[in-house]
Amino acid sequence: MISDLFRRTRPRRRVVPKLRRLLRSRVRARAWLALAPALLLALPAQAGIVFTPHLSEYSRLPRAPFVEGTLIMTQIEEIYDREGNEVPLGEPFVKAGDSTDAALFLFKYLWIGNLFRDSDVPILKTRDQFCRMIGVLGYQQNTGRIAARTRLFGIRPGSNGLGDLFGLCGIYGHEHQWGPLKFNGLLATTIKFPIGDYDQDAALNIGTNYWSYIPQFAFHAEAFGRLYVDGTFAYQFNGDNDEPSFGGLTPTRISNWRNLEINFAWKFSEHWFADIGYSFRESVGRNGYDKLTVNFEDQPLAPESACNNTNNNLGVEVLTPEVCRNPVTQQFYLSPKPGPYEDRGIEGHMLTAGIYYVYRTSSVLQLRVAQPIRGRGSQIDAEYYVCAIEPCNEQTSGGVTTPTTLFGVQEAAAVSASPYLELRFVHLWWAP
């Protein structure tokens, strides 16, 4: 990756006289221009938690209110790049072991009933309806050297607080039975309200700062009273984010998503169940980045201090000591071109496995592990102006630019390659 960056980096032909004197050696200049963007190559990325179906998630449940609490915990040490490779966070500039730690608590309230049972409204009077609200509390924090690296760009390494609010309503289909098989379907629509805590100067955010509208078809089936199958297909329409965080590394134009999920559960007894599931998420088209501003907070940049930041005693020599101590390259300024840029879209494949304990048919306790098996994350090829004076822009750079590859962040762009743990409790308050 680093060698490719050095091969690609080349100053443009138009060079103002002051920069021409500064860039006396072509080989030396190429390494110099590659220096600062290389520091941005391995920034940490936050990855969204994907919702997956559970045991009897879409079955026809009793008319009653339900409450649910779900705790999700993960330690993200690897993410997927745009080629589908698993990439350690911070490589090669941060030692292995640092991570992005996240914990989400989801509180869900579900109502099932029929508001139209005594009316003459067709279809609705004979089919139950349901509505659910989901609130989110979250903790996300980069650790160790990853957190220290984000501060080089004036970015806060984590965030805590209230997440976005999800509201959904839908209608059940009739239950059908054919021998030992019974099944039903449902239609629903979810709206994500972007009310969560969001800070443009944070590397990680609990809120997303854009609306989503998600129509969904789902089904539930049971065979021989032992095998339970739940599945869904949903198409997610996403709005734009006019205030991207992390210096514009969150997309401004978020692509729509296709979501496909299926879950198989086996009933061992009246109290014990186990399940395995598969979840697929894919963007439809590309994410767009129109407001890239991520840059070093302290400038001008001295090659020697930059060498200390990159080489970092990791055995990965990004710049040679001769370049670091070269008096010709005393200092320089960087400024990003704001865009527009586009990635190749994102994709994620995940397997889940869990166990359930049912207590007196009114409470369910579940433990589940989710493991990504394949994915593709967001990366963009950005360009930075390189200048000898301030302000650094197209005019003062004389057209001298250097390319670099940056990771997109947040749930719309980053795809985690690390597992997560889910602990879930569901309780039926009251049933008529």
Secondary structure, 3 states (H helix, E strand, C coil): CHHHHHHHCCCCCCCCHHHHHHCCCHHHHHHHHHHHHHHHCCCCCCCCCCCCCCCCCCCCCCCCEEEEEEEEEEEECEEECCCCCEEECCCCCCCCCCCEEEEEEEEEEEEEECCCCCCCCCCHHHCCEEEEEEEEEEEEEECHHHHHHHHCCCCECEEEEECCEEEEEEEECCCEEECCEEEEEEEEEEEEECCCCCCCCECCCCCCCCCEEEEEEEEEEEECCCEEEEEEEEEEEECECCCCCHHHCCCCECCEEEEEEEEEEEECCCCEEEEEEEEEEEEECCCEECCCCCCCCCCCECHHHHHHHHHCCCCCCCCCHHHHCCCCCCCEEEEECCCCEECCCCEEEEEEEEEEEEECCCEEEEEEEEEEEEEECCEEEEEEEEECCCCCCHHHHCCCEEEEEEECCCCCCCCECCCEEEEEEEEECCCC
